[in-house]
Amino acid sequence: MESVWVALMLSLKIAFWATMINVFFGVSLGYLLARKKLWAKELIDTILTLPMVMPPTVLGYYLLVLIGKNGAIGRWLEQTFDINLIFTWQGAVIAAALVSFPLVFKPARAAFETLDMQLEQAAKVLGISNLGIFFRITLPLAWRSIMAGLLLAFARSLGEFGATLMVAGSIPGQTQTLSIAVYEAVQSGDDHLANSLVCIISVVCIALLLLISKLLSGKKPLQHLK
């Protein structure tokens, strides 16, 4: 059972850091596309949404091309900082973040687009800075949709398999996540281990989905500001 908990802790760590990456990039890009007038806005949106529809193994291949030893980014990281992301848990974080990114980006953009702009304009009249408006008005009004997206991204990162396997491989205790451990257990005919892993990841995902449902069925965004 020790290997089960090791895989669980590793999966939770990877999912956590992947979600933290998407907190910044997903929310920032969602806000940018919701508020800025860009000539290629919908094209950018389409490109950023691609990880939602592309096979994870294809995304994993693209990552190998970019951050592998022969890739432009990977070669630069190795030559400059002596960093190699392939077959590491950090590489698994990048893979999970890429696959789950649209689950944060799309709800964030939708939430920002549906907010009442008059509230922000009133804050500007009162002399509040743009940064203050974002953190005191915009973000509190959009937080439910963003948090739901983050929880979905966390669950998706927790169950990520294809891209993670391509980039990080399956090294027990280092890069072998729960999903990969399930695959390895089935391949080796260890049904008991596979059942244990499946039960654990199912319970965690169900708990996250219930939490998301609770968030979305709660008070309307404006009510918590009263």
FENLINFEN-V878391 format. One record per backbone hydrogen bond with DSSP energy under -1.0 kcal/mol. NH is the residue of the N-H (numbers start at 1). CO is the residue of the C=O. E is the energy in kcal/mol with one decimal. If there is no record, write none. Layout:
NH,CO,E
NH,CO,E
This chain:
5,1,-1.8
6,2,-2.1
7,3,-2.2
8,4,-2.2
9,5,-2.7
10,6,-2.2
11,7,-2.3
12,8,-2.6
13,9,-2.2
14,10,-2.5
15,11,-2.7
16,12,-2.4
17,13,-2.3
18,14,-2.3
19,15,-2.1
20,16,-2.2
21,17,-2.0
22,18,-1.7
23,19,-1.7
24,20,-1.2
25,21,-2.4
26,22,-1.4
28,24,-2.1
29,25,-2.4
30,26,-1.9
31,27,-2.4
32,28,-2.4
33,29,-2.5
34,30,-1.4
35,31,-2.0
36,32,-2.4
41,38,-1.4
44,40,-2.7
45,41,-2.5
46,42,-2.3
47,43,-2.3
48,44,-2.6
49,45,-1.3
52,49,-2.1
53,50,-1.6
54,50,-2.4
59,55,-1.8
60,56,-2.6
61,57,-2.0
62,58,-2.3
63,59,-2.2
64,60,-2.2
65,61,-2.2
66,62,-1.8
67,63,-3.7
68,64,-1.4
71,68,-1.5
73,66,-1.0
74,66,-2.4
75,71,-2.8
76,72,-1.6
77,73,-2.6
78,74,-2.1
79,75,-2.5
80,76,-2.5
81,77,-2.2
83,77,-1.5
87,167,-2.4
88,85,-1.0
92,88,-1.5
93,89,-1.8
94,90,-1.9
95,91,-2.2
96,92,-2.6
97,93,-2.7
98,94,-2.2
99,95,-2.2
100,96,-2.2
101,97,-1.0
103,100,-1.2
104,101,-1.8
105,101,-2.5
106,102,-2.2
108,104,-1.9
109,105,-2.5
110,106,-2.4
111,107,-2.5
112,108,-2.3
113,109,-2.2
114,110,-1.3
119,116,-1.1
121,117,-2.4
122,118,-2.3
123,119,-1.7
124,120,-1.9
125,121,-1.9
126,122,-1.4
127,124,-1.5
128,123,-2.2
133,129,-2.6
134,130,-2.1
135,131,-2.1
136,132,-2.4
137,133,-2.1
138,133,-2.3
139,134,-3.4
141,137,-1.7
142,138,-1.4
146,142,-2.0
147,143,-3.1
148,144,-2.3
149,145,-2.1
150,146,-2.4
151,147,-2.4
152,148,-2.1
153,149,-2.4
154,150,-2.4
155,151,-2.4
156,152,-2.5
157,153,-2.7
158,154,-2.3
159,155,-1.5
165,161,-2.7
166,162,-2.0
167,163,-2.1
168,164,-3.3
174,171,-2.5
175,171,-2.8
176,171,-1.7
177,175,-1.1
181,177,-2.7
182,178,-2.3
183,179,-1.8
184,180,-2.6
185,181,-2.4
186,182,-2.4
187,183,-2.4
188,184,-1.8
190,185,-2.4
191,189,-1.5
194,190,-2.1
195,191,-2.7
196,192,-2.0
197,193,-2.5
198,194,-2.5
199,195,-2.3
200,196,-2.0
201,197,-2.4
202,198,-2.1
203,199,-2.2
204,200,-2.2
205,201,-2.1
206,202,-2.5
207,203,-2.3
208,204,-2.0
209,205,-2.3
210,206,-2.3
211,207,-1.9
212,208,-2.3
213,209,-2.4
214,210,-2.1
215,211,-2.2
216,212,-2.5
217,213,-1.4
218,215,-1.1
223,220,-1.4
225,222,-1.4
226,223,-1.2
